[in-house]
Amino acid sequence: MKKCVDLYNFDKKKKYLLGCSYGPDSMFLLDALIKNNFKVIVCHVNYHKRKESNLEEESLRLYCKKNKVKFEVFDTRELNVEGNFQSWARKLRYSFFNNMYKKHKASGLFIAHQEDDVIETYFYQKEKNTNVTYYGIKEETTILDMKVYRPLLHFSKKEILDYDNKYHIPYSIDSSNLTNDYKQSSTSYIDVTIDKAAVTKLKDSEAISGVVYNENYTTEKGKDERQSISFDVGFNQSIEVNTTADEVFDPGIRRTV
């Protein structure tokens, strides 16, 4: 990839939050922030909507620990969804970000929306005849008095996936994008790279009772720890994890931004 994430205009002496789902986009941005020596606090929300949610949280926690990055998580297990899930989740997510923004005296919040999200948002707004002052997604905006930055709007999903796979950046693709709950296109496979220690810690947990764990899996020290797992995600769909994303990923899959 010849492009680089434009982070030159930010003061590295200040603290910044990163909203990170453990998806390919936010992990790509986290990698860029780490390599550019940013003081970043990773903020993750666990909605417990999918069987792999706890596994992703623990894998992200261990990744942050390995890279000496502060990690904050908001667990919604005890909360009841009010109305439309996506709207409820967004309100909850930004409220959490706002609390962390104040707690860490942050100077900005990074969000990993990318080019495909911009295009999707534009067509969604046009289709719904949404009355907005700006079509698409802005690179910089203010939400709840937080300065929000989106430095990946000039990167396509394919470019991000190619980079993640080439440089072994761990991530998972949200299986809820494959279910009727989110009205997404469907495919049979996703890619996820997880930390074996996370699986060891969580495999006996009720929270991941639907995960099929390969007990015979071993890796040499220092090598990538990639684990085959299958998930039953409902709607007569199952997901076989640990295939190569660029072989099966459909960039046409819609996601809510």
Order of alpha helices (4+ residues) and beta strands (2+ residues): beta-alpha-beta-alpha-beta-alpha-beta-alpha-beta-beta-alpha-beta-alpha-beta-beta-beta-alpha
